[in-house]
């Protein structure tokens, strides 16, 4: 094993932000694209919760939290200064996007998948998520990114979830009075970096090599 192994799923926002940090830090990993309905035994062996993404390091240790994978990658190399200047917001981003309990993620899931939640009203959940986006819209102001002219850790940790929210009903999203958030998301979705981390790969099979990424 000469490179870390990243178990990933292309459309998963948690995996997306891990890939973004690996890409910007120029870390080379072996990427294994996983079907969530058919998780390989090698993933289950390193991630007790069988979560995506999961990163297996050459020393045999594993990281199965997306934020921690971002931290690992940027600790190796942070050429664009993603870790500079936005430490105060990182705890807020973690709180917003934690699976099951995060304020924005909880509303997003109940909006997108209301049948999975007892008594969920997708319109109420959608509007609760919109209220959070209104605060972000105010924070962005006239800046292209949360902390100025260039993206940072917080932008890239949060934007994959904004993408998922927006794509649930694109026409409705674009009709809302959150122009700064809409421009922020468009800037992200049309960037070369987003294109670089969204390449489609065939599902990985046990006993084969993944693709090199980063």
BATOR-627197 format. One record per residue: x, z, y of N, C-alpha, C, O, CB in turn. Coordinates in steps of 0.02 Angstrom, whole numbers, padded with zeros to 5 digits, always signed. Glycine has a CB too. Example, Ala and Ser with C-alpha at 12.3 -4.5 7.8 and 13.67 -1.06 7.14 Angstrom:
<sites>
+00660+00390-00284+00615+00390-00225+00660+00390-00165+00712+00423-00166+00565+00452-00224+00642+00354-00112+00684+00357-00053+00645+00394+00002+00670+00402+00057+00704+00286-00030
</sites>
This chain:
<sites>
+00043+00000-00060+00000+00000+00000+00044+00000+00062+00075+00051+00078-00048+00062+00001+00048-00056+00096+00092-00062+00154+00055-00056+00220+00086-00045+00272+00128-00128+00152-00011-00063+00219-00050-00057+00280-00110-00011+00267-00132-00004+00210-00074-00127+00304-00135+00022+00319-00198+00059+00311-00253+00012+00288-00252-00048+00301-00218+00094+00377-00302+00040+00253-00360+00002+00228-00422+00025+00266-00438+00084+00266-00369+00011+00151-00456-00022+00297-00517-00007+00335-00577-00034+00298-00583-00094+00288-00513-00036+00407-00622+00011+00278-00687-00009+00251-00734-00017+00310-00743+00030+00349-00713+00043+00198-00765-00075+00315-00803-00091+00375-00867-00129+00357-00874-00154+00301-00760-00133+00423-00913-00132+00404-00973-00173+00399-00983-00204+00467-00988-00169+00517-01036-00130+00376-00986-00270+00469-00981-00307+00532-01029-00283+00585-01009-00274+00643-00993-00380+00518-01093-00272+00568-01143-00257+00619-01151-00183+00634-01187-00164+00680-01209-00284+00597-01117-00140+00597-01123-00069+00608-01089-00049+00674-01030-00065+00683-01092-00029+00550-01124-00017+00720-01092+00001+00784-01034+00049+00777-00987+00048+00817-01143+00030+00831-01037+00093+00727-00981+00139+00716-00919+00100+00694-00864+00112+00719-00999+00192+00663-00928+00053+00647-00872+00012+00625-00847-00033+00680-00788-00046+00686-00892-00030+00564-00893-00056+00722-00875-00101+00777-00827-00066+00825-00777-00095+00845-00938-00124+00815-00843-00003+00843-00799+00030+00891-00732+00048+00860-00681+00051+00894-00832+00093+00919-00731+00061+00794-00666+00072+00761-00624+00008+00763-00564+00010+00777-00677+00095+00688-00656-00049+00748-00619-00112+00750-00594-00128+00821-00539-00155+00829-00663-00170+00724-00633-00112+00871-00612-00125+00940-00548-00087+00956-00502-00115+00986-00668-00105+00989-00545-00023+00936-00485+00016+00950-00426-00008+00910-00370-00010+00935-00498+00090+00936-00437-00027+00847-00382-00054+00806-00357-00119+00836-00297-00131+00838-00406-00065+00733-00402-00160+00860-00383-00224+00890-00342-00214+00953-00289-00245+00960-00445-00266+00906-00365-00172+01000-00329-00163+01062-00261-00131+01051-00214-00144+01088-00370-00122+01112-00256-00088+01000-00193-00053+00987-00145-00095+00945-00088-00074+00932-00206+00013+00953-00168-00154+00923-00126-00200+00883-00102-00169+00819-00047-00182+00796-00067-00224+00924-00144-00126+00789-00128-00099+00723-00152-00148+00669-00207-00175+00673-00161-00029+00713-00110-00159+00620-00128-00204+00566-00157-00164+00509-00127-00117+00484-00066-00245+00542-00217-00184+00488-00250-00150+00432-00276-00203+00384-00285-00261+00402-00308-00104+00457-00287-00181+00322-00321-00223+00274-00395-00208+00279-00417-00153+00263-00294-00211+00201-00434-00255+00302-00505-00245+00313-00544-00265+00250-00535-00319+00222-00530-00286+00374-00587-00219+00228-00630-00231+00171-00702-00228+00194-00729-00175+00208-00616-00180+00113-00734-00286+00197-00804-00290+00218-00849-00266+00162-00844-00288+00105-00823-00363+00238-00893-00218+00179-00934-00184+00129-01008-00200+00139-01031-00201+00196-00922-00108+00131-01044-00211+00086-01117-00212+00088-01141-00141+00081-01125-00107+00032-01147-00259+00032-01181-00118+00129-01201-00048+00128-01246-00032+00068-01250+00026+00047-01238-00031+00192-01279-00083+00040-01321-00071-00019-01280-00067-00083-01306-00048-00135-01373-00127-00025-01216-00084-00079-01175-00086-00139-01105-00062-00121-01057-00100-00122-01172-00158-00169-01099+00003-00106-01036+00031-00084-00987+00036-00142-01005+00062-00195-01046+00099-00051-00925+00013-00133-00877+00014-00188-00854+00084-00205-00855+00129-00163-00818-00029-00170-00833+00093-00267-00811+00159-00291-00751+00183-00252-00743+00243-00240-00794+00156-00365-00707+00137-00231-00647+00158-00194-00665+00187-00126-00629+00230-00101-00600+00098-00185-00720+00164-00095-00744+00194-00033-00772+00264-00047-00756+00311-00011-00797+00150+00001-00812+00270-00099-00842+00335-00115-00788+00387-00130-00798+00447-00119-00889+00328-00175-00731+00364-00155-00677+00410-00173-00643+00441-00112-00616+00496-00116-00626+00375-00215-00645+00406-00055-00611+00432+00004-00658+00458+00058-00637+00491+00105-00567+00379+00034-00723+00443+00051-00772+00464+00101-00829+00500+00065-00874+00468+00038-00799+00402+00142-00828+00566+00064-00879+00603+00027-00950+00585+00048-00996+00588+00007-00868+00677+00037-00959+00568+00112-01026+00549+00135-01039+00474+00129-01093+00450+00147-01034+00570+00207-00990+00438+00102-00997+00365+00093-01014+00330+00157-01056+00284+00158-01049+00350+00040-00983+00351+00212-00998+00322+00277-00950+00265+00294-00893+00262+00270-00995+00376+00331-00975+00221+00336-00936+00165+00364-00930+00178+00438-00979+00194+00471-00969+00095+00349-00869+00171+00466-00806+00149+00435-00769+00206+00402-00784+00265+00414-00761+00116+00487-00722+00188+00360-00675+00237+00331-00607+00204+00329-00600+00145+00313-00698+00260+00259-00556+00244+00345-00488+00218+00349-00444+00257+00301-00438+00318+00307-00461+00222+00423-00413+00222+00254-00365+00252+00208-00295+00237+00232-00276+00179+00240-00375+00225+00135-00256+00290+00245-00188+00282+00271-00138+00278+00214-00152+00301+00159-00171+00341+00318-00079+00249+00227-00030+00241+00174-00008+00306+00141+00015+00306+00084+00030+00206+00200-00013+00363+00177+00006+00427+00147-00048+00456+00102-00040+00511+00075+00023+00476+00201-00105+00420+00094-00158+00443+00051-00213+00481+00086-00265+00495+00056-00130+00485-00002-00203+00499+00150-00255+00534+00187-00307+00483+00212-00293+00423+00216-00224+00573+00247-00366+00508+00228-00420+00464+00248-00455+00491+00309-00458+00552+00320-00470+00455+00191-00482+00445+00349-00521+00462+00409-00588+00427+00401-00590+00366+00394-00485+00441+00476-00643+00465+00403-00708+00433+00394-00756+00446+00451-00817+00446+00442-00739+00455+00329-00728+00459+00510-00768+00463+00571-00743+00410+00620-00683+00406+00632-00764+00535+00603-00788+00371+00648-00767+00315+00690-00729+00337+00751-00680+00305+00771-00827+00275+00711-00750+00392+00782-00714+00417+00841-00643+00437+00823-00597+00426+00861-00752+00477+00872-00635+00467+00764-00568+00488+00743-00524+00427+00726-00463+00430+00734-00573+00534+00682-00555+00374+00701-00517+00312+00690-00495+00283+00757-00438+00259+00763-00559+00260+00650-00539+00285+00807-00518+00263+00874-00460+00305+00899-00411+00278+00925-00577+00268+00922-00464+00371+00890-00411+00415+00912-00345+00399+00877-00292+00397+00908-00430+00489+00900-00349+00388+00812-00289+00372+00773-00257+00308+00799-00197+00306+00811-00306+00364+00698-00297+00255+00807-00269+00191+00829-00237+00196+00897-00181+00171+00907-00324+00138+00830-00270+00228+00944-00245+00232+01012-00186+00279+01018-00145+00273+01064-00300+00253+01060-00181+00327+00972-00122+00370+00971-00060+00331+00950-00004+00349+00969-00133+00429+00923-00069+00278+00911-00013+00236+00891+00010+00192+00950+00069+00182+00960-00032+00192+00831-00040+00166+00987-00024+00119+01041-00085+00112+01085-00140+00099+01061-00001+00050+01012-00077+00120+01150-00132+00115+01197-00111+00071+01256-00104+00095+01312-00155+00186+01222-00100+00006+01243-00071-00037+01294-00115-00048+01356-00089-00064+01409-00055-00103+01265-00181-00040+01349-00226-00052+01405-00250+00013+01437-00294+00013+01480-00285-00093+01383-00222+00069+01415-00238+00133+01446-00310+00156+01434-00341+00185+01478-00226+00129+01520-00335+00144+01374-00404+00165+01360-00412+00241+01363-00466+00266+01377-00424+00140+01291-00358+00277+01350-00362+00350+01349-00354+00381+01419-00359+00441+01427-00310+00379+01303-00341+00339+01468-00327+00365+01535-00392+00375+01575-00433+00330+01579-00280+00317+01574-00400+00434+01603-00450+00443+01655-00521+00456+01635-00562+00468+01679-00449+00386+01696-00538+00453+01571-00609+00463+01555-00619+00518+01503-00669+00518+01467-00638+00398+01530-00572+00565+01499-00577+00618+01449-00642+00657+01455-00670+00678+01405-00518+00665+01455-00665+00667+01517-00724+00708+01527-00786+00679+01495-00832+00715+01478-00736+00718+01601-00788+00613+01486-00848+00581+01459-00846+00575+01383-00898+00561+01352-00857+00513+01489-00788+00584+01353-00784+00571+01281-00829+00618+01240-00861+00596+01193-00712+00579+01257-00832+00681+01259-00876+00728+01224-00949+00706+01231-00988+00713+01185-00866+00800+01250-00966+00681+01289-01035+00657+01301-01050+00597+01257-01105+00591+01230-01045+00640+01374-01002+00552+01250-01012+00493+01208-01022+00514+01136-01066+00487+01102-00951+00445+01214-00982+00561+01112-00990+00585+01043-01059+00614+01034-01092+00600+00984-00936+00638+01027-01082+00655+01082-01148+00686+01077-01202+00632+01076-01249+00638+01037-01160+00734+01135-01196+00582+01116-01248+00530+01121-01254+00489+01058-01309+00465+01042-01233+00485+01180-01199+00480+01022-01198+00431+00967-01191+00462+00898-01185+00425+00849-01143+00383+00978-01193+00528+00893-01187+00559+00827-01248+00542+00783-01305+00548+00805-01180+00636+00834-01234+00521+00722-01288+00502+00677-01335+00561+00665-01313+00616+00646-01258+00477+00609-01399+00549+00676-01450+00599+00661-01466+00647+00717-01523+00669+00723-01429+00638+00603-01417+00664+00757-01427+00715+00810-01412+00690+00880-01435+00720+00928-01385+00775+00795-01375+00636+00886-01356+00612+00952-01416+00591+00993-01462+00559+00967-01307+00555+00947-01416+00608+01057-01475+00595+01099-01494+00521+01101-01552+00504+01090-01462+00620+01170-01446+00477+01114-01462+00406+01117-01472+00377+01047-01518+00337+01037-01407+00369+01154-01430+00395+01000-01434+00367+00932-01500+00386+00899-01529+00345+00863-01375+00392+00889-01523+00446+00910-01587+00468+00881-01645+00425+00906-01687+00403+00867-01600+00543+00896-01646+00414+00972-01699+00371+01000-01691+00299+00977-01741+00266+00961-01697+00374+01078-01631+00275+00974-01618+00206+00952-01643+00195+00881-01678+00146+00868-01543+00190+00956-01627+00241+00836-01647+00232+00766-01723+00235+00758-01752+00195+00721-01615+00286+00723-01755+00281+00793-01828+00287+00787-01864+00228+00820-01919+00211+00800-01852+00353+00818-01833+00199+00870-01860+00138+00902-01851+00078+00856-01898+00039+00847-01825+00125+00969-01792+00071+00828-01777+00012+00787-01808+00016+00717-01829-00034+00690-01701+00003+00782-01810+00076+00689-01835+00086+00621-01889+00139+00619-01880+00190+00585-01777+00105+00573-01945+00130+00654-01995+00184+00658-02025+00204+00591-02047+00261+00583-02051+00163+00704-02026+00158+00542-02055+00174+00477-02014+00225+00439-02039+00256+00391-02063+00111+00436-01952+00235+00459-01909+00283+00425-01917+00354+00452-01887+00401+00425-01837+00261+00431-01956+00362+00505-01962+00426+00539-02036+00446+00543-02077+00409+00568-01931+00424+00609-02051+00505+00518-02119+00529+00517-02146+00537+00589-02114+00569+00631-02124+00595+00479-02204+00508+00601-02238+00514+00665-02198+00484+00724-02210+00502+00782-02253+00587+00680-02152+00440+00709-02113+00409+00763-02155+00357+00800-02188+00315+00769-02050+00376+00735-02154+00360+00865-02186+00310+00907-02131+00267+00938-02094+00291+00981-02231+00343+00963-02123+00205+00917-02067+00165+00940-02066+00155+01015-02012+00147+01045-02067+00098+00907-02124+00154+01047-02126+00144+01120-02099+00206+01156-02062+00201+01204-02198+00128+01143-02119+00265+01132-02093+00327+01162-02018+00331+01152-01981+00349+01198-02128+00389+01130-01995+00314+01092-01923+00317+01078-01885+00265+01120-01831+00279+01146-01909+00305+01003-01913+00206+01126-01882+00154+01167-01875+00177+01239-01822+00169+01269-01924+00089+01165-01928+00207+01266-01927+00229+01336-01881+00288+01346-01851+00296+01399-01997+00246+01359-01875+00331+01295-01828+00387+01301-01757+00361+01303-01715+00386+01340-01837+00436+01241-01742+00310+01263-01676+00278+01266-01664+00246+01333-01609+00248+01360-01669+00227+01211-01717+00215+01361-01710+00183+01427-01693+00234+01480-01655+00219+01526-01775+00146+01445-01721+00293+01477-01705+00345+01526-01631+00362+01526-01601+00374+01578-01747+00408+01514-01601+00362+01467-01529+00375+01462-01491+00316+01493-01442+00326+01529-01507+00385+01388-01514+00255+01480-01480+00197+01508-01486+00194+01584-01442+00167+01618-01509+00132+01478-01539+00222+01612-01546+00224+01685-01491+00268+01716-01465+00252+01769-01616+00251+01705-01474+00322+01682-01420+00365+01707-01353+00327+01703-01312+00332+01749-01415+00431+01666-01342+00290+01649-01281+00251+01643-01280+00196+01696-01227+00181+01724-01276+00221+01572-01338+00166+01709-01342+00115+01761-01319+00142+01828-01284+00108+01866-01414+00088+01767-01340+00204+01843-01319+00236+01906-01244+00249+01905-01210+00240+01956-01358+00301+01917-01217+00271+01849-01146+00286+01845-01104+00223+01854-01052+00224+01887-01129+00318+01778-01127+00168+01826-01090+00106+01834-01086+00085+01907-01034+00062+01930-01122+00050+01792-01141+00092+01943-01142+00071+02012-01119-00001+02019-01145-00045+01985-01098+00116+02054-01072-00012+02063-01046-00080+02072-00985-00095+02029-00956-00148+02035-01030-00091+02145-00965-00047+01987-00907-00057+01945-00924-00099+01884-00980-00092+01857-00877+00011+01923-00879-00141+01861-00893-00179+01800-00892-00136+01737-00924-00153+01687-00843-00236+01793-00855-00080+01740-00851-00034+01683-00862+00037+01707-00864+00050+01767-00783-00041+01646-00868+00083+01660-00887+00151+01677-00839+00185+01725-00858+00225+01767-00893+00193+01615-00774+00168+01718-00725+00202+01759-00684+00153+01802-00626+00166+01817-00678+00241+01715-00715+00098+01820-00681+00053+01866-00680-00019+01843-00729-00044+01815-00611+00075+01876-00624-00052+01855-00620-00125+01844-00602-00145+01773-00608-00203+01755-00571-00154+01890-00580-00097+01732-00559-00114+01664-00594-00068+01614-00611-00011+01631-00482-00108+01657-00604-00092+01553-00638-00050+01503-00593+00006+01479-00531+00001+01479-00659-00092+01443-00624+00060+01458-00588+00117+01430-00621+00137+01364-00667+00105+01340-00587+00177+01480-00594+00190+01336-00619+00219+01274-00695+00227+01276-00730+00208+01229-00586+00286+01261-00721+00256+01330-00792+00271+01334-00835+00208+01333-00887+00207+01300-00807+00311+01396-00815+00156+01369-00852+00093+01367-00857+00068+01295-00912+00050+01272-00817+00041+01411-00801+00066+01261-00799+00035+01195-00829+00078+01140-00850+00053+01088-00728+00018+01177-00831+00143+01152-00863+00188+01104-00939+00185+01110-00974+00200+01061-00840+00260+01115-00965+00165+01168-01037+00166+01180-01070+00097+01176-01127+00091+01154-01051+00197+01247-01035+00045+01198-01065-00021+01203-01094-00048+01137-01145-00081+01139-01015-00069+01230-01063-00037+01080-01094-00062+01018-01164-00035+01006-01205-00069+00975-01051-00045+00959-01178+00025+01030-01245+00054+01021-01294+00026+01073-01353+00017+01059-01242+00131+01027-01269+00012+01133-01310-00021+01184-01329-00090+01159-01386-00112+01168-01273-00026+01252-01283-00125+01128-01297-00190+01099-01354-00186+01048-01400-00227+01050-01235-00219+01065-01351-00137+01004-01403-00130+00953-01471-00116+00985-01522-00143+00963-01385-00074+00904-01471-00074+01036-01533-00059+01072-01561-00122+01104-01620-00138+01097-01521-00004+01125-01519-00158+01140-01541-00218+01176-01568-00271+01128-01616-00306+01145-01484-00247+01216-01537-00279+01070-01557-00332+01024-01621-00316+00987-01649-00360+00954-01502-00344+00974-01645-00255+00992-01709-00237+00959-01766-00277+00990-01812-00299+00955-01723-00161+00965-01764-00287+01056-01813-00329+01091-01777-00355+01153-01780-00324+01206-01880-00290+01109-01744-00412+01147-01702-00438+01200-01741-00452+01264-01719-00435+01318-01666-00501+01177-01799-00484+01257-01838-00501+01316-01859-00439+01354-01855-00437+01416-01900-00542+01296-01882-00388+01319-01901-00326+01352-01841-00294+01387-01846-00272+01444-01932-00276+01301-01785-00292+01352-01724-00262+01381-01704-00297+01446-01688-00264+01495-01667-00265+01330-01705-00362+01445-01684-00400+01504-01733-00393+01562-01715-00407+01620-01675-00473+01487-01794-00372+01548-01844-00364+01601-01840-00295+01635-01876-00283+01683-01913-00374+01572-01798-00251+01610-01795-00184+01638-01749-00182+01700-01705-00223+01709-01769-00134+01585-01763-00133+01743-01726-00127+01806-01661-00087+01796-01651-00034+01826-01770-00092+01860-01618-00113+01753-01552-00083+01740-01500-00138+01744-01465-00151+01695-01550-00046+01670-01493-00171+01802-01450-00230+01806-01377-00215+01792-01341-00257+01765-01455-00261+01874-01354-00155+01809-01284-00139+01798-01269-00133+01723-01217-00156+01700-01265-00073+01833-01315-00103+01686-01307-00098+01613-01311-00168+01582-01272-00183+01537-01361-00052+01583-01357-00208+01605-01364-00276+01577-01301-00317+01590-01278-00353+01545-01424-00312+01608-01273-00312+01649-01211-00349+01664-01152-00322+01623-01111-00360+01598-01194-00345+01739-01150-00256+01616-01098-00223+01576-01100-00247+01504-01048-00263+01475-01106-00145+01579-01159-00249+01476-01166-00272+01407-01149-00346+01400-01115-00365+01353-01238-00259+01382-01172-00387+01447-01156-00459+01444-01080-00470+01448-01053-00512+01412-01191-00496+01501-01048-00432+01491-00975-00438+01498-00941-00422+01431-00893-00456+01411-00949-00390+01553-00966-00372+01397-00939-00353+01332-00952-00407+01280-00906-00426+01244-00970-00286+01309-01013-00431+01276-01032-00478+01223-01000-00546+01231-00993-00583+01182-01107-00486+01222-00979-00563+01291-00947-00628+01303-00871-00623+01307-00837-00672+01323-00974-00659+01368-00844-00565+01292-00772-00554+01296-00736-00581+01235-00765-00585+01180-00756-00479+01305-00673-00599+01243-00632-00622+01187-00623-00566+01137-00620-00578+01077-00564-00646+01212-00619-00504+01161-00608-00448+01114-00668-00438+01069-00659-00425+01009-00594-00383+01153-00729-00443+01096-00787-00437+01054-00788-00492+01001-00802-00480+00943-00852-00439+01096-00772-00554+01022-00770-00609+00975-00718-00596+00920-00730-00613+00862-00753-00675+01011-00662-00565+00938-00608-00553+00890-00628-00503+00836-00604-00507+00780-00546-00529+00926-00672-00456+00853-00690-00404+00804-00754-00421+00767-00776-00382+00724-00697-00337+00839-00785-00478+00782-00849-00495+00751-00843-00555+00704-00894-00587+00688-00900-00510+00804-00783-00572+00682-00775-00625+00632-00812-00606+00568-00811-00549+00546-00700-00637+00618-00845-00655+00538-00881-00643+00476-00833-00650+00417-00794-00697+00413-00940-00693+00469-00837-00602+00372-00797-00603+00311-00843-00597+00250-00897-00567+00254-00743-00546+00311-00820-00625+00195-00856-00616+00132-00851-00543+00110-00800-00510+00122-00829-00664+00078-00902-00517+00076-00898-00448+00051-00838-00440+00005-00823-00482-00037-00962-00429+00014-00805-00384+00014-00746-00369-00027-00766-00350-00098-00818-00318-00108-00704-00313+00005-00725-00370-00146-00737-00353-00216-00681-00307-00241-00622-00318-00225-00741-00416-00259-00699-00256-00280-00649-00212-00310-00596-00253-00347-00612-00302-00381-00683-00162-00357-00534-00232-00339-00480-00265-00374-00450-00324-00336-00403-00356-00361-00503-00288-00440-00476-00339-00277-00449-00395-00237-00422-00368-00171-00434-00311-00152-00505-00448-00224-00384-00410-00137-00358-00392-00071-00410-00407-00018-00448-00455-00023-00292-00429-00057-00410-00365+00033-00451-00380+00091-00417-00429+00138-00368-00461+00118-00469-00316+00128-00441-00436+00198-00410-00481+00247-00371-00439+00297-00390-00382+00312-00463-00526+00283-00317-00467+00323-00278-00431+00372-00312-00436+00440-00337-00489+00459-00206-00460+00376-00313-00381+00475-00350-00376+00539-00308-00335+00586-00272-00289+00566-00421-00345+00529-00315-00352+00652-00282-00312+00703-00226-00350+00738-00194-00323+00782-00256-00249+00674
</sites>
